[in-house]
């Protein structure tokens, strides 16, 4: 078997999903094994990884599932150690954990703000904290962080903590890219827009459309110049490119995966 990630070892966090279908992390884990990687698939819900394994089909033996809450330092320390014990190296780290909570600073409680920053930004900090020394010792590696178009502009709902955290992910990635470039480590960000992932049915429809999934989908499609929504596989394709040697001269930047939404002025 050969592929764009042949022989590479990748940690993919958020590799399960909140529901059935192609979430960003699930799609990335499957795309990676299809391209020759061995994947240490991480999610705080171990059962959510079962569908990821199922969707990998005959390649499921290339995926090692692992339960971890990436907002907890002790869990992340143990997770990275377990990945190293299993494979002996880490070539690629994909940080794909995230989720939004509605509200501006007045509506959000302090606890909700803290939880959003922990989930969407601190999780990236913790995994990088423990993986970067390994990549430095290996004289190379690739990190791809998942942000959101909410970190670039208003996307239709007040979700100030999520937007701030995802903007933080983008700048965090740029700083790491410069700091660790001399070690052969590339760091980039994928910025998904309004995709049709399982999050739509599981959470967003209830937050923004009174539970009416079709109404929410119609609202989201109306913002997209291409006239349709992608799904987690589109995020995975961008992540795969940035993780591969095809992107060997690309670091400290972003790929926006949004069907042209953020290029609009309305």
C-alpha positions in Angstrom: 0.0 0.0 0.0 1.3 3.5 -0.8 -0.1 6.9 -0.3 0.6 10.5 0.5 1.2 9.7 4.2 2.8 6.3 3.7 4.5 5.2 6.9 3.6 8.3 8.9 2.1 8.2 12.3 -0.6 10.8 13.1 -2.5 11.8 16.2 -6.0 13.0 15.3 -8.0 14.5 18.2 -11.8 14.8 17.9 -11.7 11.7 15.7 -15.1 10.6 16.7 -18.2 12.8 16.2 -21.3 14.0 18.1 -23.4 12.0 15.7 -23.4 9.7 12.7 -21.8 11.0 9.6 -18.7 12.7 8.3 -17.4 14.9 11.1 -14.2 16.7 10.5 -12.1 14.5 12.7 -13.7 11.2 11.6 -13.2 12.1 8.0 -9.6 13.1 8.6 -8.7 9.9 10.4 -10.2 7.8 7.6 -8.6 9.9 4.9 -5.2 9.5 6.6 -5.3 5.7 6.8 -6.5 5.5 3.2 -3.2 7.4 2.3 -1.0 5.0 4.3 -0.8 6.5 7.7 -1.2 4.9 11.1 -3.6 6.9 13.2 -3.9 7.3 16.9 -7.5 8.4 17.0 -8.5 10.4 20.1 -11.9 11.4 21.4 -13.3 12.0 24.8 -16.2 9.7 23.9 -14.6 6.3 23.2 -17.9 4.9 21.7 -17.9 7.7 19.1 -14.7 6.2 17.6 -16.5 3.0 16.7 -18.2 4.5 13.7 -14.8 5.9 12.6 -13.4 2.4 12.7 -16.4 1.1 10.8 -16.0 3.7 8.1 -12.4 2.8 7.7 -13.5 -0.7 6.6 -10.6 -3.0 5.9 -8.1 -0.3 7.0 -9.5 -0.1 10.5 -6.5 -2.0 11.9 -4.5 1.1 11.1 -6.5 3.1 13.6 -5.8 2.9 17.3 -8.7 4.4 19.3 -8.0 6.2 22.5 -10.3 8.0 25.0 -8.9 11.4 26.2 -10.3 14.7 27.4 -7.9 17.1 25.7 -8.9 20.0 28.0 -7.2 18.1 30.9 -3.5 18.3 31.2 -3.1 14.8 32.8 -5.2 13.2 30.1 -3.1 14.7 27.3 0.1 13.7 29.0 -1.1 10.1 29.2 -2.4 10.2 25.7 0.8 11.3 24.1 2.8 8.8 26.1 0.4 6.1 25.0 0.8 7.1 21.3 4.5 7.0 21.6 4.4 3.6 23.3 2.3 2.3 20.5 4.2 3.8 17.5 7.5 5.2 18.8 7.1 8.5 16.9 4.6 11.2 16.0 4.9 12.7 12.5 1.6 14.5 12.3 -0.7 16.1 14.9 -4.2 17.2 13.9 -6.1 19.2 16.5 -9.7 19.0 15.6 -11.6 19.5 18.9 -14.1 22.2 19.1 -17.7 23.3 19.5 -19.7 26.5 19.9 -21.9 28.0 22.6 -24.2 30.9 21.8 -24.1 34.3 23.3 -22.1 37.5 23.7 -20.3 38.6 26.8 -23.5 39.7 28.6 -25.4 36.5 27.9 -22.5 34.0 28.5 -21.7 33.0 32.0 -18.1 33.2 33.1 -18.1 29.4 33.4 -19.4 29.0 29.8 -16.7 31.4 28.6 -14.0 29.4 30.4 -15.3 26.1 29.0 -15.3 27.5 25.5 -11.7 28.7 25.7 -10.6 25.3 27.2 -12.4 23.3 24.6 -11.4 25.3 21.5 -8.0 26.8 22.4 -6.5 25.2 25.6 -6.8 21.8 24.0 -4.6 22.9 21.2 -2.1 24.3 23.6 -1.9 21.1 25.7 -1.4 18.7 22.8 1.2 21.0 21.2 3.0 21.4 24.5 3.6 17.6 24.7 4.0 16.8 21.0 6.4 19.5 20.0 9.4 18.2 22.1 8.9 14.9 20.3 8.9 16.5 16.9 12.0 18.5 17.8 13.8 15.4 18.8 12.8 13.8 15.5 14.0 16.9 13.5 10.6 17.4 11.9 6.9 17.0 12.0 3.6 18.6 10.9 0.8 20.2 12.9 -2.6 21.0 11.4 -5.0 22.9 13.7 -8.7 23.2 12.9 -10.2 26.7 13.4 -13.4 28.1 12.0 -14.6 31.0 9.8 -16.1 32.4 13.0 -12.5 33.2 13.9 -12.3 35.4 10.8 -15.7 37.2 10.6 -19.3 37.2 11.8 -21.0 34.1 10.5 -24.6 34.6 11.5 -24.7 34.1 15.2 -23.3 35.7 18.4 -20.9 33.1 19.7 -18.2 35.4 21.0 -16.2 32.9 23.1 -16.0 30.4 20.2 -15.1 33.1 17.7 -12.4 34.5 20.0 -11.0 31.0 20.7 -10.9 30.1 17.0 -9.2 33.3 16.1 -6.7 32.4 18.8 -6.1 29.1 17.2 -5.1 30.8 13.9 -2.6 33.1 15.6 -1.3 30.4 17.9 -0.5 28.4 14.8 1.3 31.2 13.1 3.5 31.8 16.1 4.4 28.2 16.4 5.2 28.0 12.7 7.8 30.8 13.1 9.2 29.5 16.4 9.6 25.9 15.3 10.4 26.3 11.6 14.1 25.9 12.3 13.3 22.4 13.6 11.7 21.3 10.4 8.2 21.5 11.9 5.4 23.0 9.9 2.2 24.4 11.5 -0.9 25.4 9.6 -4.6 25.9 10.1 -7.6 24.6 8.3 -10.6 27.0 8.6 -13.9 25.3 7.8 -17.0 27.3 7.1 -20.6 26.2 7.4 -20.4 22.5 6.6 -23.1 19.9 7.0 -21.5 17.8 9.7 -23.3 15.8 12.4 -23.0 18.9 14.6 -25.9 20.4 12.6 -28.4 17.9 13.8 -26.9 17.2 17.2 -26.5 20.7 18.4 -26.7 23.7 16.0 -30.3 23.3 14.9 -31.4 23.5 18.5 -29.3 26.5 19.2 -30.2 28.6 16.1 -33.4 27.3 14.4 -35.6 26.0 17.2 -34.6 22.4 16.3 -35.6 22.8 12.6 -32.8 21.2 10.8 -34.1 22.1 7.3 -34.5 25.7 8.2 -30.9 25.9 9.5 -29.6 24.2 6.4 -31.4 26.7 4.2 -30.0 29.6 6.1 -26.5 28.3 5.9 -26.6 27.4 2.2 -27.9 31.0 1.4 -24.5 32.3 2.7 -22.4 30.2 0.4 -21.6 31.4 -3.2 -21.1 27.8 -4.4 -24.7 27.1 -3.4 -24.1 23.9 -1.5 -22.5 22.8 1.8 -19.5 20.6 2.0 -19.0 18.2 4.8 -16.1 16.8 7.0 -14.5 15.2 4.0 -13.8 18.6 2.5 -12.0 19.6 5.7 -10.2 16.3 5.7 -8.9 16.9 2.1 -7.4 20.2 3.1 -5.9 18.7 6.2 -4.4 15.8 4.2 -2.7 18.2 1.8 -1.2 20.3 4.6 0.0 17.2 6.4 1.6 15.7 3.3 5.0 16.4 1.8 3.1 18.2 -1.1 2.9 21.1 1.4 6.6 21.0 2.4 7.1 24.7 1.8 3.8 25.8 3.4 3.7 26.9 7.0 2.2 29.6 9.1 -0.9 30.0 7.0 -4.5 28.9 6.6 -6.7 27.1 4.1 -10.3 28.3 4.2 -12.8 25.6 3.4 -16.1 27.5 3.1 -17.4 27.6 -0.5 -16.5 31.3 -0.8 -18.6 32.4 2.3 -16.0 34.6 3.9 -15.3 36.3 0.6 -18.8 37.8 0.7 -19.5 41.2 2.2 -23.1 40.4 3.3 
